[in-house]
Amino acid sequence: MNVKLIMIFAICAVAGITVSAYVYTSNASEIIPASDDISTFNSQETFSAPILVYQSSEKSQPAPDVVFDDSGKMYVLYQDTEKDTEKDTEKDTEKDTEKDTEKDTEKDTEKDTEKDTENSSHGSHGSHGLVTNLYLKTSVDNGKTFSESVRVNTIDGDVVLDGRVAPSIEIGDNGEVYALWANSRHEPNLFMGVYRTLEFTKSLDGGKSFEPAVNIAADELPSGKFFQTMTISGDGNIHVAWLDSPAINNGTGYLMSDKSRPSTVKYTKSTDGGTTFEPTKSLVENPCPCCNVQSASDENNNVYVSWRQVFGEGESQIRDMVVASSSDSGETFSSPTKISDDNFNFNGCVHVGAPMSVDSKGNLHVVWYTGRSDAPGMYYAVSSDNGKTFSDPLAILATDWVPPQRIYLSIDNNDVVWIAWEELTTITNNDTIWRYGDTQANIFSAKIKDGVLIKNPTPVNVESGKSPAIASFDDKAAIVWTGLDNSIQSVVSEN
């Protein structure tokens, strides 16, 4: 397979790529193949039939995220594009005001009304009368039924529509509901990879209402903040990381990529429940500029951040997954460690990160995609020393041809690792171009119990989908995804 022929199209700002100044440690990686005698389980016996969580009426990409709280309540966070009712209301108000003005024949009032209406209509809303908002649905019966939608962002249209980067949701120790997403509302005419802000909000009533959003790192130099991630450590601290692409004013009032500053993986945390966030720190310079950053933490306040790092330059570039770890709740981080010596030679972006989760014993579990020349595919590894070293990679799906696909994991209360991933159905090794928006995939699942990989032989979805997310509670797991018709579908395990 010649994976270098695949061009991954994306909307992002690509900074110049150089060798990082950090020193990386890694362990030699010998693949553990997925053998023919791996245990299997039947999806019809294990998962419920897909449930429609939400159906978008516009061409949105909901990109849902899912989480459980300690009571087993299920939360599904998603983005949705809809008609700008605020603009429609303004138009109706304008018409009514004009009629009243004509009747009163007060020319000065008519002029003032027209000015006020014009000014109020020029908001940072989407094109063609559409806006994107963030919504939450909940279920208290293991995903059989869902509540009405609650809008998360208090400012209408305060969300960037990007199916590649799902909004993030986490639950605090006292039931707080935290949400994180990207926004370019404040500079609506700019290329969204050049300028993005990160917005954070919380709910203190179980997701019934949300506070006004906090703009993370708002006082720093302008940049594109994207591929964001969030995790909550045992001390209640909220940890946020993202890819940061610097921007600069081009002299005409618009922003462009600032090549004088390197792209970085940025990190910040909040120690007061998300009311304020600390000044950011850079974990590394010049990472892969379009691959998802992921994070995880545990009850002992260990914090982990993963990303795809660039090694080398030009055609010889290697893009392998790395993890930086902190043992003091994000005060300091180690130098990044390679998860696996995949030697993935690729001068481009695959838009796939390395999701992680920590079990009750403190072991760090991770899954990722690599296009390594000898065995491209999706892999799993575990670290028992806080991310210093990792086990040999276990192949979840590896053949002669596996294009870039997303994979996620979650660990239940019995330390069973649940995994969900995409298997694309519309791309072959003859294709040279792939775009996220064209993704059509089956959503497969597996679990690793007592070190044994148990694969589901059939997909959990009936129709094509993409952008899966997975969460677990007790001995159950829930998988949500975006349907081909821009719906949100969900299944919950029944074992």
N, C-alpha and C positions, 0 to 999 in steps of 0.2 A: 504494500500500500504506500502511495506517495501522498502523505497527509499535507505536504507543503503546497499541493495544488489547490487546496480548499481555501477560498478567500472568505473570511467571516465579515460580513457587512454590519456596521453598527453606527449609531450616532453617539460619538464620543470625541473628546479632545485627546489627541495622541501626542504626548510630549516626546522630546528626543530621548532615545534609549541609550544608556551607557552602563558600564559595569558598576555594580554597587560597591560602595566602600566597606560594606559590612563583611565580616568573615563568617562563612556558613559552615556548619558542621552537619554531617549526614552519616548514614550507615549504608553499607552495600546492600543492594536490593535484589533478592532472588524471588521471582514470582512464584507464588503458590497457586497452581492452576485450579480452576473450578472443575473438579473431576466429574465423571459421568455418574458416579454413585451418590451424588449429593442428595440429601433428603429433599422432598418436595411436599407442598401442601396445596390443596385445591382451593382456588379463590372463592368458589361458590359456597364452600363449607366454612371459610374463614372470614370473608368480608360480606357486609351487607350489599344489596344491590345499590348502584349509584343513586344518590339523592340529589335533586336539584336544589341547591342552596339559593341561587340567585340567577336571574336571566337579564342581561343587559340589553337595552333596546337600541343601543348605538354600537358602533364598531370599536368598542373599548377592549382592553386587554386586562381583565381584572387582577391577574397575578396574585392570587390569595395567599395569605399566611394563616397558620392555625396554631392554637395553643390550648392547653387545659389548665384550669386552676386546681387547687387542692381538693375541691369538692367534686371534681369531675365535670364541671361546667365547661363547655366547649366554645371557644371564641374563634370566629373567622373574620379576618380583616381583609378588605379588598378595595381596589380603586374602580371607579365607574365614571364614564363620560356620559353626559346627559345634556339636554337642552338648557340653555341659560335662561331660566325663568326670571332671574333678576332683570335681564335686559328686556324680556317681554313685558314685565311689570312697568319698567321705565317707559317703554313705548306707549303703553296704555295710559300711563300717567301724563305723558306728553300730549297725547291726543285730547284727553279730557281737559287738560289745562288750556290747550289752544282754543278749544270750544268755549270754555268759560271766558277766556280773554277776549275772543271775538265778540261775545255777547256784551261784555262790559265796555268794549271799544277802548280799552286802556292800553295804548301803544307802548308806554314805558313798561308796564307790567308784563306785556307780551314779550318784549325784548329780554327782560330779566328772566322770565320763565324759560325762554329758549336757551339762554346761556347756562342756566342752572341745569337744565335737562341734558344739554350737550356735555357739560363737564361730568355729570354723574354717569353718563353712558360710556365714557372712555375708561373703563376699568381694564384690569389685566386678565381678561377672560379668553377662552379658547376661540379659535377661528370658526367661522360658519355658525356662530351662535351656540357653541358647545363649551362646556366647562367640565373639568375633572375634579371629583371629590372623593374623599375616603369614607368608607362605611364599615360598620361592624354588625355582625349577626351572631347570636348566641344560641346554644342548644343545651338543654338540661336532661335530655333523654337519649344520650349517645348518638346524636346526629340524625335522629328520626324526624324531628321537626325543628324549625328555627324561628327565632323571634323576628319581628319587624326590624328593618334596617335603622341604625342610628348613625347620623353623620358625625364623623370624628373631627374634621377640620371646621373651625368656627367661621372662617372667612371663605366665602363661596369661591370655588375655582382655585384654591390654594394648594393644588397638587399637580405635579408633572405626570402625564400619562406615559408610562414606560413599562411595557410588559416584561422586559428583561430583569428589572429590579423590583422585586416585590416589596411592599411596605412591611415593616416589622412590628410584631406584637409580642409583649412579654407580660407576665403577671408577677407582681411584688408579693412579699411575704404576708402582707395584710390585705391582699386582694386588690391592690391597685392595678389598674390596667394601663400599660404604657404602650404608646404607638410612636413610630418613627417613619418618616417618609421624605421624599425629595420634592422640591418646588422651584420653579423659575418665574413665579408670578411677578416678582419685583423688576424683572427685566424680560418682559414677555416676547420681545422681538429678537432675542439672542439665541444663537445655536445652543441647544440645551446642554451639550457637553462642555461648553465654555463657561457657562454661568449656571450654577444651581446652589440652592440653599438646602440645609437640612432642618426639618421641622420636627419638634418633639412635643407630645402632649400626654396628659394622664387623665384617668377617670378614677374618682374615689367612691363611686356608687355602683360598681360592678358593670360599667360600660353603658349606663343609662344616659350619661352626659359627660362631656369632656371640657377641660379648661382651655383657654386660649393657648395657642402653640408658642413654644420657645424656639427662637432661631439660634441654632447651635453655631458657635464660632462666627457670629455676625460682625464682630469688631475686627476681624482679620482682613487681610488683603483679599480681593475678589478671586474666586476660583470656582471650578466645577466640582461639586461634591456629589459623588455618585457611588453606586455599589455599596451602600451603607449596610451596617450590621449592628445588632444590639444584644447584650446579654446582662443578666442580673446576678451578681455574686452573693455569697452567703451573708455578707454584712449589709446587704441592701443597696450597695452602690450600683449605679447604672453605667455600663461601659458601652461606648459607641466608637466605631471605627469606620473608615471609608477611604476610597481612592480620591485624592485631591489633585486637580489639574489647575495650575495657576492661570489667571487671566489678567489682562491689562487693558486700560482704555486706549483705543487706537487714535485718539485725538479728535474724533468726530462724535463722541458720545456713546460709542458702542465698544463692547469688549471683544478681545481676541485672545488667543492662547499666548501666554507669556513664556517664551522660550528661555528667558534669562533665569527662570526659577525652575527647579526640577519638580516633576510630579512625585508624589509621596503617598505612603499609607499613613493617614492621620488617625490620632486617637485622642479621646477625651473621656472624662467621667463626671458623674454627678454624685455627690455625697449627701444631698438634701432632697432626694426623691424627685429630681428632675426640675426643680425650681431654678437652679443655676448649674452651669457646667464649667469645669476648670479650663484654663488655657490649654490649647491642643499641643501635642507633641508628635513628632514624626518618627515612625518606627523604621522606615527605610526609604531610600530614594530610588526613583526609576523602576517601579514594579511594572508588571504587565498592565497596561493602562486600561484594559477593558475586561478584566476578569473579576468575578465577585470576591469581595472580602467577606470572611466568615469569622464568627467568634463563639466562644464557649466559656463557661466558668463553673465553679463548684462551691460547696458549702465552706471550704477552707480558704476561700478567697483567691484561689488560683484562677488566673485569667489567661485565655489563649486567643490569639488572632492569627488567621491564616490568609495567605494570598498566593498568587502565582508570580514568581520572581523571574526576571530576565537575567540570564548569564551569557556574556559574550555580546557580539555585535553582528549586524548584517545577516547574511545567509547562514552564519554559524550559530545564531542565537539558540540558546536552550531556555525553555520556559517550564520550570518545575515548581511544584507546590512546596511552600515553606510554612513554618509555624514559629511565632515568637511567643514566649510564655512569661508570665509575671506571677510571682509568689507572694506579692504584697498588695493585692487588689489594685493593680495598675499603676503603682508609684514608679516602678522600674520594670523594664522588659529585657529579656535575654536577646542575644543575637539570634536571628532566624535560623532554624534547623530544617534541612530538607526532610520531607516526609519519605521520599523515595528517590533514588537515583534513576529517574526515568529517562533522562537525556532526551526530552521531547524537543526536537529541532523544528522550530516553527517561527516564522517572522510575521506574526499577526496575532489576532485576539480570538479566543474561543468562547469567551463569556461563560466560563464554568469555574466555580471555586471549589473549596474543600471544606464542606460542612463538618462540624465537630460536635461531640457531646461527651459528657463525663458521667461515668457510672458511680454507684454508691461507694466503691472502693477507691475512687480517685483515678481510675484508668481513663485515659483520653482516647476516644474512638474517632476515626476520621474516614471519610470517603471522598473520592475525587475522580476526575477524568484525566487521562493522558493519551496523547497520540504517539506514544513511543513506537519506534519503527518495528520492533520485534513482536509486540503484542498490544496494540491500541485497545483502550477500553476503560472500564470503570473498576476501581479497586477500593479495598478496605484495609486499614492497618490500625494498630492500637499501640499506645505508649503507656508504660507502667512507671515511668520516671519523670512525669510532669513535662513531657514534650522534648526531653533531651535526645531520646532515641525512639525509633519505631520498629515494630515487627516487620518481617517481610510482607510485601503486599499480597493480599488475597484477591484473586480475580473474581469480581461479581459478574462481569460481562466482558469477555475479551476474545476477539476473533481477528481474522485478517483485515476486517473492515468494520470499524466502529467510529462514526463521525462524532463530533462534539455534542454531548448530551448532558443534561443536568441530573444530579443524583443528590439525595438528602437522607438524613438519618435521625432517629430519635431513640432514646433508651427508656424502657418502662420501669416500673417499680421493682421488677424482678431481675433487672440488669440484662434483659433481652434487648438486643439491638435491632430495631426495625429500620428497613431501608426501602426507599421508593425512588424510581428513576424513569427517565424517558427512554424509549426505543423508537427512533425516528422511522417512519414508514414511507417517506417521500424523498429520500436522498440515497444515492448509490455511489459507488466508488468512481463512477464516470462523471459525477457532478463536480464542477469547479467553483460554484458559488452557492452559498447558503445564507439565508437571512432569518433572523429570529421570527419575524412576522409570518414567515411561510411554514413554520414548524407544525408538523402533524405527527403525533407520536402515540404509541401505546404506553400506558403507565403500568410498570411492573413493580413487584414488591418481593422482599425477602426478609428473613430475620436470621440473626446469629445468636444461637442459644448454646451456652457452655462451649463456645468455640466452634460450633458446628454450623455451617451455612445451610439454611433451609430456604430454597427458592420456590417462589410461586410460578407454576408453569404457564399460567394464563394472566392476561392483564386485568386490572381492576376496573378499567373503563370499558364501556361498550362502544362509544364513538371516539374519534381521534381527539387528543387533548395535548396540553403542554403545561409547563410551569407547575409541577407538583410541589406540594409542601406536606410535611408529615409531623405529627405530634403524638405523644403517648400518655396514658394515665393508667395506673394499676397494671393490668396485663393486657390492655387494649391499645390499639393504634388507630389513628384517623388520618386519612389521606385526602387532600383537596387538590383540585387542579382547575385550569382554565379549559373549557370546552371549545371545540372548533367553532361553535356558534356564539362565542363570547359569554357563555354561561359559566357558573361555578358549580362543579360537581363534587360530591363527597362520598366516601365510604368509611365505615368503621368496622374493625375486626370484631368477630363474634365468638372467638374461642374462649 
